[in-house]
Amino acid sequence: MKKTVYIILALYFFLPSLAVIRPWPLTSMVPDGGALVLFLVLGAWCLALLKLGRFVYSKSVFIYLSVAASSCISIYFSDYAYSAVWKWYVIVLFSCAIFVLGLSQFLSLVGVEGYLRVLNKILALSGFIYAVFGLFQYYGIDNILGISGHVATDIRLQGILGQPNLSNTFLWVALLAVAYDFFNESNRKIARFSLISVILWASVLTASRMLYLYFLLLVFYYLFLSFYKLADRGYRNSVLVIVAQVLVFIIFVPKLSAILDTELARAGVVDRTAQVNVMTRGFHDSARISELKKDFHALRQMTPTQLLVGIGPDNYAAFSEEKDLGLPSSRQFEFLWTNSHNIFTMFLVQGGFLGFVTILACFLYVGICIFKHAKKKEYSWLIGGVLVLALHSMVEYPLWYPWFLGLLAVLLIPICGVSEIQGGKESSKRIVAVFVFVFLLLFLFDVGGQARLIAKVAYSKKQDRHDYIALSLMGSHALLGPYATLVKYRMFSPEKGNLNGQLRQVDKMMSWRPFDLVFMRKFTIEAMMGDVSAACVTATELSKLYTFAAPLIMTKATMIHGLDANNIGAIYSCVSKGLAERNISFLDAEKIDKKMIDGLHM
């Protein structure tokens, strides 16, 4: 039974590496959808089959349950165009709670030492694989081996997770696990040092500024050990070696990589337009500062109910778009932020005072648990991993992704400890497991079919009427309905009939994710209805938020039957008005659009 848990846990950590298919818009279908499935599978398996004679739980389960409870209150008082949005939020949190309950049984069975040993090995192996895969991509080695057939163009290492900052954070969680063995073991030092070097090399190439904070975290650990004399001199010296290694790598890896890049470019393996060096990246961050200003400015405009319970979980995108329209000088990105880049402001806006207090209490509780184990060396890499995720959550939102939420759960279980439910019996665990298995089967049958249809339409070279009807039916009620509607908007033009109904649907989509694609759909339908005034307003907002869309707006306008030269001229004026608020001309917008298209075809 224990071996099965090992396999499931290892599979969980390798999930992102299995994401060979990333159909838009379900690009995280494998790591995040797979994480949900494995939450339930491992949770139910441990509850049903690991016989302890009692029902145990990690106190960290209350973190997920308390966030779920405050979120449910916020959901009740908030408006949602699609019920699927809040359903996903609740499903993820409760699934993670089941995951914690299952792993609690496993920890109680194998003991803390056994749990840490298994987790450490899995993290070390997965960290090495993630680093090697990322380096293969970055240097075009996969192209040399005939795996990808694509020239390497990324200016920052993306990694298996497909995003530099996320890849860097996981690499550091893995690095700390390997480093602990390097600090603590006297044998195989060279092998462990080499493994750390591979992981660290990949980490530096992400050019993530979080590297500085993670480096300071390691320095603080050395100072903490030295001040309290918690380890022998050999252990402390090993920590100092890794501190020095990190510093050397941050300084010299970008320089060595640039030399290697030059040779690979001559061989036609890489073709980068620029090289990003973490040492030369500035600390002025308009995106995060803009979101912070936006959030605090919005608090003064909220109703008393919104101040108390927020605007609702996962409603940030529409809120962000609305506030962007009122801040012309602050937006410098052709992108809609769906999170606030800070976990506290995110909960403050989406969950109000209740959500903010809840997440603050969760952080304080974890801090107390960490304090209890702070002087225990064997917990150091676990605590370090939690702090890495916490630091990243201050400037982004990694815990928005179910896979990272599960990673946090795995690290927190031994830190928060395991308790026993008084009077809890094996039979009660099996009842919970049966309900989980039933839910899992229904979930797989329902959502699996929806994901398969979306992937089929997205990858098909030719879509037909049946695909359009299937996506339309799914869009109104299914858990993946909003995503099906996005695919429909990309693959199909609007119907000539029932324009009012289509406009109502696009307004619902605008309240969920006001992407450029959704904006363009709204403009097209309004223009087809002959409502030039409404189309003009939409064209102004669209060209202001997404300047690259300006040429496509005019192309669409010339193709719509019923718009005369005067109408098209009026729309052009509206587009120019939106661009003017960004100090961009129509000619500049055409250049931006061409650059983006060229980038997609590289």
C-alpha positions in Angstrom: 0.0 0.0 0.0 2.8 2.4 0.9 4.5 1.9 -2.5 1.3 2.9 -4.2 1.3 6.2 -2.3 5.0 6.7 -3.3 4.0 6.3 -6.9 1.0 8.7 -6.7 3.1 11.3 -4.9 5.9 11.0 -7.4 3.4 11.3 -10.3 2.1 14.4 -8.7 5.5 16.1 -8.8 6.1 15.1 -12.4 2.7 16.2 -13.7 3.9 19.4 -15.4 6.5 17.4 -17.3 3.6 15.3 -18.8 2.0 18.4 -20.3 2.9 17.6 -23.9 -0.5 18.9 -25.0 -1.4 22.4 -24.0 -4.6 23.2 -25.9 -5.6 26.9 -25.7 -7.3 28.1 -23.5 -6.7 25.0 -21.2 -3.0 25.5 -21.2 -2.6 24.2 -17.6 -5.1 21.3 -18.1 -2.5 18.6 -17.3 -0.7 20.1 -14.2 -3.8 21.7 -12.6 -6.5 19.3 -13.8 -4.2 16.3 -13.0 -3.4 17.9 -9.6 -7.2 17.9 -8.7 -7.5 14.3 -9.8 -4.5 13.2 -7.8 -5.7 15.2 -4.8 -8.8 13.0 -4.7 -7.1 9.7 -5.7 -4.4 9.9 -3.1 -6.7 11.3 -0.5 -9.3 8.6 -1.0 -6.7 5.8 -1.4 -5.0 6.6 2.0 -8.3 7.1 3.8 -9.7 3.8 2.5 -6.7 1.4 2.6 -4.1 2.7 5.1 -5.2 0.9 8.3 -4.2 2.9 11.4 -7.0 2.0 13.7 -7.8 5.7 14.1 -8.7 8.8 12.1 -5.8 11.3 12.0 -5.5 14.7 10.4 -2.9 17.4 9.9 -3.9 20.7 11.4 -3.0 22.4 8.1 -6.3 21.1 6.8 -8.0 24.0 8.6 -6.1 26.5 6.4 -7.9 25.2 3.3 -11.2 24.8 5.1 -11.1 28.3 6.6 -10.3 29.8 3.2 -13.1 27.8 1.6 -15.5 28.9 4.3 -14.7 32.6 3.9 -14.8 32.2 0.1 -18.3 30.6 0.3 -19.6 33.6 2.3 -18.1 36.0 -0.3 -19.5 33.9 -3.1 -23.0 34.1 -1.6 -23.0 37.9 -1.6 -21.3 38.4 -5.0 -22.5 38.3 -8.6 -21.3 35.7 -11.1 -22.2 35.5 -14.7 -21.1 31.8 -14.7 -21.6 29.6 -11.7 -18.7 27.4 -13.0 -16.3 30.1 -11.9 -17.0 29.9 -8.1 -17.6 26.1 -8.4 -14.0 25.6 -9.5 -12.8 27.7 -6.6 -14.6 25.6 -4.1 -13.7 22.3 -5.7 -10.0 23.1 -5.6 -10.0 24.0 -1.9 -12.0 21.0 -0.8 -10.0 18.7 -3.0 -6.8 20.0 -1.4 -8.3 19.4 2.0 -9.0 15.7 1.1 -5.4 15.5 -0.2 -4.2 16.8 3.2 -6.3 14.2 5.1 -5.0 11.4 2.9 -1.3 12.4 3.4 -2.0 12.8 7.1 -2.8 9.0 7.3 0.4 8.3 5.3 2.6 10.4 7.6 1.1 8.7 10.6 1.9 5.3 9.1 5.5 5.9 8.0 6.4 8.5 10.7 7.8 12.0 10.2 11.3 10.7 9.4 10.0 8.3 6.7 7.7 11.0 5.2 10.6 13.5 5.0 12.9 10.9 3.5 10.5 10.1 0.7 9.6 13.7 0.0 13.2 14.7 -0.1 14.1 12.1 -2.7 11.1 13.0 -4.9 11.9 16.7 -4.7 15.6 16.1 -5.5 14.8 13.9 -8.6 12.0 16.2 -9.9 14.2 19.3 -9.4 17.0 17.7 -11.4 14.6 16.7 -14.2 12.9 20.1 -14.3 16.3 21.8 -14.5 17.6 19.6 -17.2 14.4 19.9 -19.3 14.5 23.7 -18.9 18.2 23.9 -20.0 17.5 21.6 -23.0 14.8 24.0 -24.1 16.8 27.1 -23.4 19.9 26.1 -25.3 18.0 24.3 -28.1 19.4 20.9 -27.2 16.0 19.4 -27.8 16.2 20.7 -31.3 19.7 19.2 -31.8 18.4 15.9 -30.7 15.5 16.2 -33.1 12.9 16.3 -30.3 11.2 19.7 -30.9 12.4 21.0 -34.3 12.1 24.6 -33.0 15.0 27.1 -32.7 15.3 28.3 -29.1 14.1 31.9 -28.9 13.2 32.4 -25.2 15.1 35.3 -23.6 14.4 33.8 -20.1 14.3 30.1 -19.2 10.6 29.1 -19.2 11.0 25.5 -17.9 8.5 22.8 -17.7 6.0 25.1 -15.9 6.1 27.5 -18.8 6.8 30.6 -16.8 10.2 31.8 -15.5 9.1 32.9 -12.0 7.1 29.7 -11.3 10.0 27.5 -12.6 12.5 29.4 -10.4 10.3 29.0 -7.3 9.9 25.2 -7.7 13.7 24.9 -8.5 14.5 26.6 -5.2 12.1 24.3 -3.3 13.9 21.4 -4.8 17.4 23.0 -4.3 16.8 23.4 -0.6 15.8 19.8 -0.3 19.1 18.7 -2.0 21.1 21.3 -0.1 19.9 19.8 3.2 21.4 16.5 2.3 24.6 18.3 1.2 24.8 20.0 4.6 23.9 16.9 6.7 25.7 14.1 4.9 29.4 13.5 4.8 29.3 11.1 1.8 28.6 11.8 -1.8 29.2 15.6 -1.4 30.5 16.0 -4.9 27.4 14.3 -6.4 25.1 16.5 -4.4 27.1 19.6 -5.1 26.8 18.8 -8.9 23.1 18.3 -8.6 22.7 21.7 -6.8 24.8 23.3 -9.6 22.5 22.0 -12.4 19.4 23.2 -10.5 21.0 26.6 -9.7 22.2 27.1 -13.3 18.7 26.7 -14.5 17.4 29.0 -11.8 19.7 31.8 -12.7 18.7 31.6 -16.3 15.1 32.3 -15.4 16.4 35.8 -14.6 13.8 36.0 -11.8 14.4 38.8 -9.3 13.1 36.5 -6.6 16.6 35.0 -6.7 17.8 37.9 -4.5 15.1 37.1 -1.9 15.8 33.4 -1.9 19.6 34.1 -1.7 18.9 36.3 1.4 16.8 33.5 2.9 19.8 31.2 2.6 22.1 33.9 4.2 19.7 34.3 7.0 19.7 30.6 7.6 23.5 30.6 8.0 23.4 33.5 10.4 20.6 31.9 12.4 22.6 28.7 12.7 25.7 30.6 13.7 24.0 32.8 16.3 22.2 29.9 18.1 25.0 27.4 17.4 22.5 24.8 16.2 24.8 22.7 14.2 28.5 21.7 14.2 31.1 23.6 12.3 31.1 21.2 9.3 27.3 21.7 8.8 27.6 25.5 9.0 30.6 25.5 6.6 28.5 23.5 4.1 25.8 26.1 4.3 28.4 28.8 3.7 29.7 26.9 0.7 26.2 26.9 -0.9 25.7 30.6 -0.1 28.9 31.4 -1.9 28.0 29.1 -4.8 24.6 30.9 -5.2 26.4 34.3 -5.3 29.0 33.1 -7.8 26.3 31.6 -10.1 24.2 34.8 -10.0 27.3 36.8 -11.1 29.0 34.5 -13.6 26.3 32.2 -15.1 24.8 34.9 -17.3 28.2 35.8 -18.7 29.1 32.2 -19.4 25.7 31.6 -20.9 26.1 34.6 -23.2 29.4 33.1 -24.6 27.6 29.7 -25.1 24.7 31.5 -26.7 27.0 33.1 -29.3 28.3 29.8 -30.4 24.9 28.2 -30.5 23.5 31.1 -32.5 26.3 30.6 -35.1 25.2 27.0 -35.3 21.6 28.1 -35.9 20.4 26.4 -32.7 19.2 29.5 -30.9 17.9 32.9 -32.1 17.3 35.3 -29.2 16.4 38.9 -29.8 17.9 39.8 -26.4 19.4 38.3 -23.3 18.0 39.0 -19.9 20.4 39.0 -17.0 19.1 39.0 -13.4 22.0 41.3 -12.4 21.0 44.0 -14.9 17.2 43.9 -14.4 15.9 47.0 -12.7 13.6 47.0 -9.6 11.1 49.4 -11.1 8.0 47.2 -11.5 5.1 49.2 -13.1 2.8 46.1 -13.3 2.8 45.3 -9.5 2.9 49.0 -8.5 -0.1 49.7 -10.9 -2.1 46.8 -9.4 -1.3 47.9 -5.8 -2.5 51.5 -6.6 -5.5 50.2 -8.3 -6.5 47.9 -5.4 -6.2 50.6 -2.7 -7.9 53.2 -4.8 -10.8 50.8 -5.4 -11.4 50.3 -1.7 -12.7 53.9 -1.4 -15.3 53.1 -4.1 -16.6 49.8 -2.7 -19.9 49.4 -1.0 -20.1 48.4 2.7 -20.9 44.8 1.6 -18.0 44.6 -0.8 -15.7 46.0 1.9 -16.8 43.2 4.2 -16.9 40.2 1.8 -15.2 41.5 -1.4 -16.2 41.3 -5.0 -16.0 37.5 -5.0 -13.3 34.9 -5.7 -12.0 34.9 -9.2 -13.7 38.1 -10.1 -10.5 40.1 -10.2 -10.1 40.1 -14.0 -13.2 42.2 -14.7 -12.4 44.4 -11.7 -8.9 44.9 -13.1 -10.1 45.8 -16.6 -12.6 48.4 -15.3 -9.9 50.1 -13.2 -7.4 50.0 -16.0 -9.8 52.1 -18.1 -9.7 54.8 -15.4 -5.9 54.8 -15.1 -4.5 55.7 -18.5 -1.0 56.5 -17.4 -0.4 53.4 -15.3 -1.0 50.6 -17.8 2.1 49.7 -19.8 1.4 46.1 -20.7 -0.7 44.5 -23.5 -2.1 42.2 -20.9 -5.0 41.7 -18.6 -3.9 40.9 -15.1 -6.2 38.3 -13.5 -4.5 38.6 -10.1 -3.1 41.5 -8.0 0.4 40.0 -7.7 0.1 39.9 -3.9 -1.8 37.3 -1.9 -3.0 39.8 0.7 -4.4 42.4 -1.7 -5.9 39.6 -3.7 -7.9 38.4 -0.7 -8.7 42.0 0.4 -10.3 42.8 -3.0 -11.9 39.4 -3.7 -12.8 38.5 -0.1 -13.0 41.8 1.6 -12.1 42.3 5.3 -13.3 38.7 6.0 -11.0 37.2 3.4 -8.1 39.4 4.4 -8.4 38.5 8.1 -8.7 34.8 7.1 -5.5 34.7 5.0 -3.7 36.8 7.6 -4.7 34.3 10.3 -3.5 31.4 8.1 -0.1 33.0 7.7 0.2 33.7 11.4 -0.7 30.1 12.2 1.9 28.8 9.8 4.4 31.2 11.3 3.7 29.8 14.8 4.2 26.2 13.5 7.4 27.2 11.8 8.7 28.9 15.0 8.1 25.6 16.9 10.4 23.7 14.5 12.8 26.5 13.6 15.7 25.0 15.6 15.3 21.5 14.2 17.7 20.9 11.3 15.6 18.2 9.7 12.8 20.7 9.2 14.9 23.4 7.7 14.4 22.5 4.0 10.6 22.1 4.6 10.5 25.5 6.3 12.6 27.0 3.5 10.3 25.6 0.9 7.2 27.2 2.6 9.0 30.5 3.0 10.0 30.4 -0.7 6.3 30.0 -1.7 5.3 32.7 0.8 7.8 35.2 -0.5 6.7 34.5 -4.1 3.1 35.1 -3.0 4.0 38.6 -2.0 4.8 39.6 -5.6 2.8 37.1 -7.6 0.1 34.5 -7.0 1.6 30.9 -7.4 -0.9 29.5 -4.9 -3.6 30.4 -7.5 -2.5 27.2 -9.3 -3.8 23.9 -7.8 -0.4 22.3 -8.4 1.4 24.8 -6.3 -1.3 24.7 -3.7 -0.7 21.0 -3.4 3.0 21.5 -3.2 2.4 23.8 -0.2 0.2 21.2 1.4 2.8 18.5 1.1 5.4 20.8 2.9 3.0 22.0 5.6 1.7 18.6 6.8 4.7 17.7 9.0 5.3 21.3 10.0 1.8 21.7 11.3 1.7 18.3 12.9 -0.8 15.5 13.0 -3.7 15.0 15.5 -6.2 12.3 16.1 -10.0 12.7 15.9 -11.4 11.5 19.2 -13.7 8.6 18.5 -12.7 8.5 14.8 -12.9 5.0 13.4 -11.7 3.2 10.3 -15.3 2.9 9.1 -15.7 6.7 9.1 -12.6 7.0 7.0 -13.9 4.6 4.4 -17.3 6.4 4.2 -15.4 9.6 3.4 -13.3 7.7 0.8 -16.4 6.3 -0.9 -17.9 9.7 -1.3 -14.6 11.0 -2.7 -14.3 8.2 -5.2 -17.9 8.7 -6.4 -17.3 12.4 -6.8 -14.1 11.7 -8.7 -15.8 9.3 -11.1 -18.5 11.9 -11.8 -15.9 14.7 -12.1 -13.8 12.7 -14.6 -16.9 11.7 -16.7 -18.2 15.2 -16.9 -15.1 17.4 -17.1 -13.0 14.9 -19.0 -15.5 14.9 -21.9 -15.6 18.7 -21.9 -11.8 19.0 -22.0 -11.6 16.4 -24.8 -14.1 18.3 -26.9 -12.3 21.6 -26.4 -8.9 20.0 -27.2 -10.4 18.4 -30.3 -11.8 21.6 -31.7 -8.7 23.6 -30.8 -6.4 21.2 -32.6 -8.6 20.3 -35.5 -7.6 21.8 -38.9 -11.2 22.2 -39.9 -14.2 22.9 -37.6 -17.8 22.3 -38.6 -21.3 23.2 -37.6 -21.5 20.3 -35.1 -18.4 21.7 -33.2 -20.1 25.1 -33.0 -23.3 23.7 -31.6 -21.4 21.5 -29.1 -19.4 24.5 -27.9 -22.5 26.7 -27.6 -24.3 24.1 -25.6 -21.4 23.6 -23.3 -20.9 27.3 -22.8 -24.2 27.9 -21.0 -23.9 25.3 -18.1 -20.7 23.2 -18.1 -17.8 23.6 -15.7 -15.6 24.4 -18.6 -18.3 26.4 -20.3 -16.5 29.8 -20.3 -13.4 28.2 -21.8 -15.6 26.5 -24.5 -17.0 30.0 -25.3 -13.5 31.4 -25.7 -12.7 28.6 -28.2 -15.9 29.4 -30.1 -15.0 33.1 -30.3 -11.6 32.2 -31.7 -12.7 29.5 -34.2 -16.1 30.8 -35.4 -17.6 34.1 -36.5 -20.8 35.4 -34.9 -24.1 34.0 -36.2 -26.1 36.4 -38.4 -29.2 35.8 -36.4 -30.0 36.2 -32.7 -27.6 39.0 -32.3 -29.2 40.2 -29.0 -28.7 36.8 -27.5 -25.1 36.7 -28.6 -24.6 40.2 -27.1 -26.0 39.1 -23.8 -23.6 36.1 -23.8 -20.6 38.3 -24.6 -21.5 40.7 -21.8 -21.4 37.7 -19.5 -17.9 36.8 -20.8 -16.8 40.4 -20.3 -17.7 40.1 -16.6 -15.5 37.0 -16.4 -12.5 37.6 -18.6 -12.5 40.8 -20.7 -9.7 39.5 -23.0 -9.0 41.2 -26.3 -10.8 38.3 -28.0 -14.0 38.9 -26.0 -13.8 42.7 -26.6 -13.4 42.0 -30.3 -16.5 39.8 -30.3 -18.5 42.4 -28.6 -17.4 45.1 -31.1 -18.2 42.8 -34.0 -21.7 42.0 -32.8 -22.5 45.6 -32.0 -21.3 46.6 -35.5 -23.4 43.8 -37.1 -26.5 45.1 -35.2 -25.8 48.6 -36.8 -25.3 50.1 -33.4 -22.3 52.2 -34.4 -22.3 54.3 -31.2 -22.0 51.3 -29.0 -19.4 49.7 -31.3 -17.4 53.0 -31.1 -17.3 52.9 -27.3 -16.1 49.3 -27.4 -13.5 50.1 -30.1 -12.1 52.9 -28.0 -11.8 50.7 -24.9 -10.4 47.8 -26.8 -7.7 49.9 -28.6 -6.8 51.6 -25.3 -6.4 48.3 -23.4 -4.9 46.3 -26.2 -3.2 48.6 -28.7 -2.2 45.7 -31.0 -5.9 45.1 -31.7 -6.4 48.4 -33.5 -5.6 47.2 -37.0 -7.9 44.1 -36.6 -10.7 46.4 -35.5 -10.5 48.3 -38.8 -10.2 45.1 -40.8 -13.3 43.7 -39.1 -15.2 47.0 -39.7 -14.5 46.8 -43.5 -15.8 43.2 -43.6 -19.1 43.8 -41.8 -22.0 44.2 -44.2 -24.1 47.3 -43.7 -21.3 49.7 -42.5 -20.8 52.5 -44.9 -17.7 54.8 -45.3 -19.1 57.2 -42.7 -19.5 54.4 -40.2 -16.0 53.1 -40.8 -14.6 56.6 -40.5 -16.4 57.1 -37.2 -15.0 53.8 -35.9 -11.5 54.8 -37.0 -11.8 58.0 -35.0 -12.9 56.0 -31.9 -9.9 53.7 -32.4 -7.6 56.6 -32.7 -9.1 58.1 -29.5 -8.3 55.0 -27.6 -4.7 54.9 -28.9 -4.2 58.6 -28.2 -4.8 57.9 -24.5 -1.8 55.6 -24.7 0.2 58.1 -26.8 0.3 55.7 -29.7 -0.5 56.3 -33.3 -2.4 53.9 -35.6 0.9 53.3 -37.5 2.6 52.3 -34.2 -0.3 50.0 -33.4 0.3 48.3 -36.8 3.9 47.8 -36.0 3.1 46.3 -32.6 0.6 44.0 -34.2 3.1 42.8 -36.8 5.7 42.2 -34.2 3.3 40.1 -32.2 2.3 38.1 -35.2 5.9 37.5 -36.2 6.6 36.3 -32.7 3.8 33.8 -32.9 5.3 32.3 -36.1 8.9 32.0 -34.8 
